[in-house]
Amino acid sequence: MDWSYEISFIANGESVVCGCDEAGRGPLCGPVVAAAVILPQGLVIEGLDDSKKLSEKKREQLYKIIRENAIDCAIGHAEVYEIEKYNILNCAMLAMNRAVEKLKIKPQLVLADGNIVRGFKVRAVPVIKGDALCPSIAAASVLAKVARDRLLDATDKLYPNYGFAKHKGYGTKAHREALLNYGVTQVHRNSFLKKILEK
């Protein structure tokens, strides 16, 4: 991972480039969370990578470093009721848009992880596997993942029987068994549960 992708846009005059990524498309519960990050050009953060490839401890360490070194960063959410109403893809876009809108420094370009972008008020470019290619997107993936994990840790205190702090809402065996034993909570995405609850 290096700055070559971002620099190619900066060389064309888009000097304020923001990386954007989301976490939480797949889980059975909780919001989808996105982050937008503007890093100083050329900043090298040791160990930065796609958040899915990092341990929880490493993500927490990088979260602190990114927050301390970013020119600007912000977090955006799309809530469970919105996921049920608009679907998860639309809500991933919604969360990313909200994160970018919360930046104090307005970017000239958004580089978003994935193969689709829509709704941004500035030019946005999708970057497939961007969280493994672009430092600013990788930084956003770390912030989004840590922010969402912390929300699920807090949710665990409200619903201690479900193990949210361990599985972070993903459909593990323990989570599926808790659903069958204790029922559906207000934080669950009902549209994601049909196959589990039919059994």
Secondary structure in CASP SS format (residue, H / E / C, confidence):
PFRMAT SS
TARGET T0000
AUTHOR 0000-0000-0000
METHOD secondary structure of the structure
MODEL  1
M C 1.00
D C 1.00
W C 1.00
S H 1.00
Y H 1.00
E H 1.00
I H 1.00
S H 1.00
F H 1.00
I H 1.00
A C 1.00
N C 1.00
G C 1.00
E C 1.00
S C 1.00
V C 1.00
V E 1.00
C E 1.00
G E 1.00
C E 1.00
D E 1.00
E E 1.00
A E 1.00
G C 1.00
R C 1.00
G C 1.00
P C 1.00
L C 1.00
C E 1.00
G C 1.00
P C 1.00
V E 1.00
V E 1.00
A E 1.00
A E 1.00
A E 1.00
V E 1.00
I E 1.00
L C 1.00
P C 1.00
Q C 1.00
G C 1.00
L C 1.00
V C 1.00
I C 1.00
E C 1.00
G C 1.00
L C 1.00
D C 1.00
D C 1.00
S H 1.00
K H 1.00
K H 1.00
L C 1.00
S C 1.00
E H 1.00
K H 1.00
K H 1.00
R H 1.00
E H 1.00
Q H 1.00
L H 1.00
Y H 1.00
K H 1.00
I H 1.00
I H 1.00
R H 1.00
E H 1.00
N H 1.00
A C 1.00
I C 1.00
D E 1.00
C E 1.00
A E 1.00
I E 1.00
G E 1.00
H E 1.00
A E 1.00
E C 1.00
V H 1.00
Y H 1.00
E H 1.00
I H 1.00
E H 1.00
K H 1.00
Y H 1.00
N C 1.00
I H 1.00
L H 1.00
N H 1.00
C H 1.00
A H 1.00
M H 1.00
L H 1.00
A H 1.00
M H 1.00
N H 1.00
R H 1.00
A H 1.00
V H 1.00
E H 1.00
K C 1.00
L C 1.00
K C 1.00
I C 1.00
K C 1.00
P C 1.00
Q C 1.00
L E 1.00
V E 1.00
L E 1.00
A E 1.00
D E 1.00
G C 1.00
N C 1.00
I C 1.00
V C 1.00
R C 1.00
G C 1.00
F C 1.00
K C 1.00
V C 1.00
R E 1.00
A E 1.00
V E 1.00
P E 1.00
V E 1.00
I C 1.00
K C 1.00
G H 1.00
D H 1.00
A H 1.00
L C 1.00
C C 1.00
P H 1.00
S H 1.00
I H 1.00
A H 1.00
A H 1.00
A H 1.00
S H 1.00
V H 1.00
L H 1.00
A H 1.00
K H 1.00
V H 1.00
A H 1.00
R H 1.00
D H 1.00
R H 1.00
L H 1.00
L H 1.00
D H 1.00
A H 1.00
T H 1.00
D H 1.00
K H 1.00
L H 1.00
Y C 1.00
P C 1.00
N C 1.00
Y C 1.00
G C 1.00
F H 1.00
A H 1.00
K H 1.00
H H 1.00
K C 1.00
G C 1.00
Y C 1.00
G C 1.00
T C 1.00
K H 1.00
A H 1.00
H H 1.00
R H 1.00
E H 1.00
A H 1.00
L H 1.00
L H 1.00
N H 1.00
Y H 1.00
G C 1.00
V C 1.00
T C 1.00
Q C 1.00
V C 1.00
H E 1.00
R C 1.00
N H 1.00
S H 1.00
F H 1.00
L C 1.00
K H 1.00
K H 1.00
I H 1.00
L H 1.00
E H 1.00
K C 1.00
END
